Amino acid sequence: MLFASQEGTSHSASGVPCQDDCWASVEEVDGAALLTIFVADGAGSASRGHDGAQNAVREAIAFVTSRAHDDLPGLFTETSGRDLVNAVRGALTAQSDNSGIPIREYACTFLAVLSSAEHGTLAVQIGDGGIVLDFGNGLFVPIEPMGGEYANATRFVTEADAHEIVEVRHYDKSAVRAAAFTDGLEPLALNQAENTAHPRFFAPFFDSLSSPTTPDEEFCWQDRLTGALVRFLNSDAVNSRTDDDKTLALAVHQGEKQVVTPGGANHEQDNPSPLGQDGANAYTPDDRDNRGVNGIKIDTEVTP
């Protein structure tokens, strides 16, 4: 798994903090691995958009955790997807009531991916941004990003009819690869005219997540990838294409990842790292903000 949110240049210039929030995890529930990805983007017009996005992700985690332990198969239904949106909106309504601030000031988009080998994959989306899935036959976009009544507008989980307008898709298969992102990355990640994913945008991340590691390397490898993702989201190549906040969360099914036992094959030679020449260099978490800029190399020439 890999996830990060970074402030857009327009927000930096105006002093507005990042309005995005995200989460990704794999938890074992009743002996089954459950992947969860949540992404939320506070509305630019909402004074508490970031608070709304944070609370939306927090409530989604609580809802899925509780529902998964009570009835994991029942979590993978369209009804459950709508219940998730109702729970998120309920949390934001309570936040609004407690603060005395109108709920529209907490407006945010909301995207979720749940996947399990036993129960398939559920995609939930209200608003713009995107979800990309791969069941072994290539990347596809299960839900078209939502527009609003006017240009450059979208829909939000805070709306009264959120449970009706939300799009929910269930698939019988578990995702081999999954990603979710906010609208700041749409111009790079999607062919927006055809609503298709740009494979070259996602490939370096998915390839890196699939790269073999030893058990001892796993933590540092994950931490190194996160640092590379953060640098990518803050890079000139990305900021020249978008001035909005940027969030990207990705996961690769563990079956796709090769774990090499110590003394085994030289995986650094057999599987060159997309991280560059320093990809195999070990470091401590305290060093991650001080190392060089050799990170994931993304094909930023992809045109939408």
N, C-alpha and C positions, 0 to 999 in steps of 0.2 A: 504494500500500500504506500501511497505517496499523496500528500495533500498540503496546500499552502494557499494563503491569500496575501495579496500585496496591494498597497495603495496606488491608485492611478496618478498620473502627473497632473491632471486637472484638480484632483483633490489636494495634492501636495501644494499646488499654487494657491489654492483658496483657503488652506488650513483646515479642510474637512477631513476627518479621519476615514480610514478604509471602512466602507459600508458592508463588505462581504464577510461571510463566516462559513466554515466548512468543517467536516469531520469524516473520517473513514476508519473502519476497524474490522477485524475478524475475530469473532468470539465463538467459543464452543458451547453449543446449547444441546443438551441431551445427546452428546456424542457427535453432533453434526456441526460443521463449520458454517457460520452465518456471516456473510459480508454485508456491511452497511456503509453507504455513502450518503451524506447529506450536504447540500450546498444551498445557501441563501444569500440574497443580494438586497440590501436595503434600498428603498426608492430614493433617488436623488432629491426628490421634492419633499421627502419626509424628514422632519427634524430629528427623529429618533430612529432612523432607518437601521443604524448599526445595532442599536439595542434590540430592535425587532428581529434582525437576522440572527443575532446571538441567541435570543430566547427561542426562536424557531428551531434552531439546531439542537439546543439543549432539550427542548420538549420532545423533539423527534427521537433523540437517544433514549429518553425515559420511556416513551410510548413503546418503541420497538423492544427495548429490554424487557419490559413488563409483559407485553403480548407474546414475545417469543418464548418465555418461560412458562406461560400459561397454555399457549396453543400455537406452537410453531407452524404447523401446516396451515392453520387459519390465517396466519400473517400474510400468506401469499395469495391474496384474493383482491379483486377490485374493491369489494366492500371495505376490506382492511386498509387499502390505499386511501379511500375517502375518509375512513375513521382517523387515519393518521393526520390528514389535512384538518379535520375538525378539531383534533387534539391540539395541533399547532395554533390554529386560530383561537381556540379557547384559552390557551396560555397567553396569547397576545391581548386578548380581550381582558383577561384578569390583570395583565400588566397595565393596560390602559385605565381600567377602573381604579387600580391602586394609586396610580400617579395623577389621575384627573386629567390626563392628556388624551385627546381624541385618538382612537385606534388607527386612523389614517396616518398619523405621525409615526407609527411603527410599521408602516407598509414595507413588505419585502416579497421577493419571489422565493420559491421553494422547490427544490429538486431532491429526489431520493432514489437510490438504487438498493435493493435487497436481493441477495443471491445465495442459493444453497443448492448443493448437489442433489439433495433429496426432494426439494420442493420448487426448484426452478428459479426464475428471476422476476422481480416486480420493479417496474419503473413508474415513478410518480413525478408529475411536473405541473406547476402552475407559474406562468410567467415566461420570461425569455431566458437566455442561457441554453445549455444543451446537455443531453445525455448521449453517450456513445457506447454501444455494446458490441460484443463479438462472441458468437457461439461456436466459433471454429470455422466459419465460412467468410470471414471478413467483417470489417467494421460497418455498422449501420446506425442510423439515428431513429430510435423508436417513436419519438414524439417531436413534432415540429414546434420550435420555439414560438411562444404566443405573442402576438401583437395586440395592441389595444385599439380603441376607437379612433385614435389619431396617430399620425406618424411619430415614430420614436417613443411610442407608449406601449405598455404591456399590462398584464394582470397581476394581482397580488393575493397572497394567502390571507390577507386581512379583510378581503372583500366579503360581503354578507353571503354571496352565492359561491364562495370558494369551493365548497364540497360538490357543486354542480359543474363548475367550469374546469375543475382539475382534470387532467388527462392521466389515465392509469392503464398500463399495459402489463399483462402477465404472460410469461413464456415458460414452457415446461422444462427447458434446459437451463442449467447453471451457466453463468457467463464465464468464458475463458478470459476475457479482458473487459474492463468496464471503466468508464470515465464520466465525470460530470464537471461542468464549468459554468461560470457566470458569463453574462453577455459581453464583458470586456474582451473575451477571447474568441467570440464568435467569428470575427473577420479572419482569424488565423486558423481556427480549428474546423470551420465548416465552409462548404460551398453553399452559401446562403440561398442562391437562386434555385439550387436543386435539392437543398436540405440533405446533403451527404457529407460525410466526414472526410477530412484530408488525411489519408493514411500517413503521409510523410511528417505531419505535425506530431502525431501520436507515437510513431514507431520508436524514436529514441527513448522515450519514457518507458514504454512497454518492454522494449528490448533490455533496458537497464534493470527493470524489475524482475525480468526473467533470467538475468545473468546468474551463473552458479556462484555459490558462496559456501564456505565452511560454517558450521554452527557458531564458531567463535567470531567470525567476521560479520555475522548477520546484522548486529546492532550498528556497527560502524558503517556498514554498507548502506543501511537504511538512512542513517543520519547524513551520510555524504550525498545521497540522492536528494534528500530534502534541501540541503544547502544548494545543490545545483539547480533545483527547481526554483528556489527563491531568487537566485541570481538571474535565471532565465526570465522570470516574470518582471524583474527590474531592469532588464537589458534594453539598450537603445533600439535593438531590432524589434522588440515587442512594443516599446513605448512610441516608436515611430508609426505604428499601426493602430494604436488605441491609447486614449488618455484616460480611460475608465479604470476602476478597480479591476483586479484580475484574480480569479480563483480557479484552481485546477486540482481535482482529486482523481486518482487513478488506482486501479488494483489489477493484479494478474493472478489467476487461479494458481494455487500452490503446486498443482500438478504440472504446471508449465515451467516451474522453477527447479533447477537441478541443484541439489545440495551435495557438495563434494566433501567427502571425508578426508581428514588430514592424511597426507601421504598418497593421495589419489592422483588423478590426472592433473596436469598443469592447466587449470581452467583459464588462467590469464593468457596463455598462448592459444589454447583451443578456442576460446570465446573472447575475442578482443572487446574491451570495455568501451561503450559509447561515451564514457566520461572523459576520455582523453588520456594523455600520457601519465597524469597523476592519479588516474582512477583507482589504482591498487594501493596508493600510499595510505597507510594507517594514520589516524589522528584522533585526538580526544574531542569530545563534544565542545570543550571550551575553545578549541582552535577553529571551529567551523566558520566564524566570521572573519578570520584573519588569513585564510589560505588564498591561493591565487584564483583566477577566474576561469580556469579550465573546468568547464562544466558540461552538462548535456548540450550537445550541438544540435540545434533545431534548424530545419530548413525554413528559414524565414522568408524565402523567396516564393513560397506557395501563394498563389493568388486566388482570392475567393471567386 
